[in-house]
Amino acid sequence: MGAYLRALRALVLLAGFYLLGLVLIAALAGADWLVITKTDAGPLTAKIVIVSVVLSIPILRGMTMLRTPKPEPTPGIRVTEAQEPRLWAAVRELADQVGTRAPDEIVLVDEVNAAVREEARLLGLLGGKRTLFLGLPLMTGLDETQLRAVLGHELGHYSNSDTRMMPLIVRGRTQLVRTIAHFHERADNKVAKETAKQEKAAEKRLAKGKKAKAVDTTGTGVTYRAMAKIYTAYGNFYLRATRSTSRRQEFAADLAAARICGRDAYASALRELNALSPAHEFYMGSYATLGVGAGLLPRPGQFFGGFAELLAARTAELDDLRSDLPTEQASPYDSHPPLAERVARIEALPDDGRPGAGSARPSLELLSDPAAAFTALEREVLTPEALAMPRMDWEDLVHSSMSQYVAQGTEDIRTALTAEGTDGTLPSLLDAIDADPAVLWRIADHFPKSEQAAAATGRAAREFARPAVRRALNQLVTVELTARGTARWQLSWSDSASVRYPADGFADQLTLALDAAVADRPDTAPLRKLVPAS
């Protein structure tokens, strides 16, 4: 389907929104006319006319929103050709190969993604300013050949004039969403008013010693919600129609990328994308922001730059993600076909003899100074509060953050210990256990319990309590040892952070000592030997 036909289709779909509004307003006006001319004027007639007018307001508001909302500014680094000559040269070369005009600006962003946008004019028939958004995390995980394939796909959207249709499509979607939201808002407001009215009446009845009726808003706002359903039905049709076109555009862009950069390179890039997205999400949650709760961040450039360390350390997990491609669409309105289908189509193409992944340099080498780019991206993306946090090497960040979090986690334990007459420290707890072993089980009573544990008695109760008391002891030992500097939290890119104890075999001895301290006949001597009183 050519650009002009796609523009016509988008225009017809948008016109359908206005036609639906006119039909609904005409129906409301017709109902008012019938009521006024065929019945005697009275309160009911006036009420019906008022309802019609009120229902018409959201329709008219949606129809009169003529301007297409401008997209939110995407935070990132706008790089010029003078700043990044190799990257710009690669993009221009790919644009020539695709047969389209190169973007007017390149913005480096913090996502595992590459995307293009065009500020088209005259219903998408005339082109406008083009922007390429390129994620530094994406570049971190791809080699240059794979990145060129991904960029070839994105530039293929320019070649097919896909980006020009977006303003028109977005206008229709936004007007539908806005109209539906207006109806739901009015329905919710009506329910809230009716609820307040009934609650007030109930209070008066209670004040007079009478039984109050339960609040019942059944049927309130039903006309607004009915109107919303009509627009929702058209919205579903609109989204399905526009998304089916989008899926065909994705296949066309895939073929363009494979033609330019090679079948195997593009297929490997798609597989890599499936691995990089969840890996980056995990990295951001478990590493980059690990110290935020403790008021700490990694060294400048490492907030995003550390992603490379994770990728290098978790190759087996990434291989699984590269192989396990999703076969279903995220939703019927997803603009992208299932990734497994896209990869299968590409891999079914004839072998073109060009190499796949691993045959080119890392794509970050297209940048003049990758470390400086990561640092600059932090300044654009992070909040002023985050940028003001102290910075640390990864090893120190993990140790300081985990030490603080574990110490905070012992506050409830120390409260329980204090309630049982100790000063909340490990030595005082061990003294209390020696003086009265039953203190262990009384301490456990201060911790949350399951229904089964709460109902247990005797030995069964102790068996439920033992793991909780043992965990509490272990936390106190960890806090004590890290505070003394004899134990340290250790960074691992391939696994969770763990405690490095003072000597080999210490962990095994600690396991035995904790078991002895929470036994039916507690023995605190092994634990005292491992953690002598300071």
Secondary structure, DSSP 8 states (H G I E B T S, - for coil): --HHHHHHHHHHHHHHHHHHHHHHHHHHHHHHHHHHHHS--SHHHHHHHHHHHHHHHHHHHHHT--S--------SEEE-TTT-HHHHHHHHHHHHHHTS---SEEEEESSS-EEEEE--BTTTTB---EEEEEEHHHHHH-BHHHHHHHHHHHHHHHHTTTGGGHHHHHHHHHHHHHHHHHHHHHHHHHHHHHHHHHHHHHHHHHHTT--------TTTTHHHHHHHHHHHHHHHHHHHHHHHHHHHHHHHHHHHHHHHH-HHHHHHHHHHHHHHHHHHHHHIIIIITTTGGGT-EESTTHHHHTHHHHHHH-HHHHHHHHH----S-SSTT-SS--HHHHHHHHHTS-------TTSS-BGGGGSS-HHHHHHHHHHHHS-HHHHTS-EE-HHHHHHHHHHHHHHHHTHHHHHHHHHTTS-SSHHHHHHHHHH-TTHHHHHHTTS---HHHHH--HHHHHHHHHHHHHHHHHHHHHHHHHHHTSSEEE--SSS--EEE-SSTTHHHHHHHHHHHHTSSS---HHHHHHS---
